Amino acid sequence: GKTTFAAALAAQIGAPRIELDALHWRPNWVEAPREEFRQAVATATAAERWVSDGNYGPVRDLVWGRATAVIWLDYPFATVLRRALYRTARRALLREELYSGNRETLRNALSRDSILWWVVTTRRRRRREYPQLFEQAAFAHLQVVTLRHPRVAAAFLRRHATHR
């Protein structure tokens, strides 16, 4: 949901979309070195307007520090897991290329390195951490919008489209 939502919002406001996953992942699912990742994100967020999707702790200070708003898609767990399962299966079966030539495989989808495992193991922590992060003084400038269902997110985009 985050990539589709960010792409729609970026198109509506006429701003570039920064896909943090694309800056983070190198070929063969190797993570970019921390400082290179930070530099790429710093460069991408130096523009006056942008929409970013993703939330990586090592660059949160850069992204949130330069952002005016954070939109948190806090969807029900069943929705997130169902979408992750469908997306992973589709990508693996169709051999869709992701970032830096990487592709998901059914074998990797069932490993502890998969997005599916990540969804299951990080959800509770994220739901606890994010509200605390939003309260930090460093992020007091942010307008925080929490959207708890895909229908609510779609309505948000429709309202935004009419109030350009």
DACOR-V887083 format. One record per backbone hydrogen bond with DSSP energy under -1.0 kcal/mol. NH is the residue of the N-H (numbers start at 0). CO is the residue of the C=O. Records with the same first field share a line. If there is no record, write none. Layout:
# DACOR-V887083
NH=CO + CO
This chain:
# DACOR-V887083
4=0
5=1
6=2
7=3
8=4
9=5
10=6
11=7
12=8
14=9
17=50
19=52
22=18
23=19
24=20
25=29
31=23
36=32
37=33
38=34
39=35
40=36
41=37
42=38
43=39
44=40
45=42
50=15
52=17
58=55
59=56
62=58
63=59
65=61
66=62
69=142
71=144
73=71 + 146
74=72
79=75
80=76
81=77
82=78
83=79
84=80
85=81
86=82
87=83
88=84
89=85
90=86
91=87
92=88
93=89
95=90
97=101
101=98
108=104
110=107
113=110
117=113
118=114
119=115
120=116
121=117
122=118
125=121
126=122
127=123
128=124
129=125
132=128
133=129
135=132
138=135
139=136
141=138
142=67
144=69
146=71
152=148
153=149
154=150
155=151
156=152
157=153
158=154
159=155
160=156
161=157
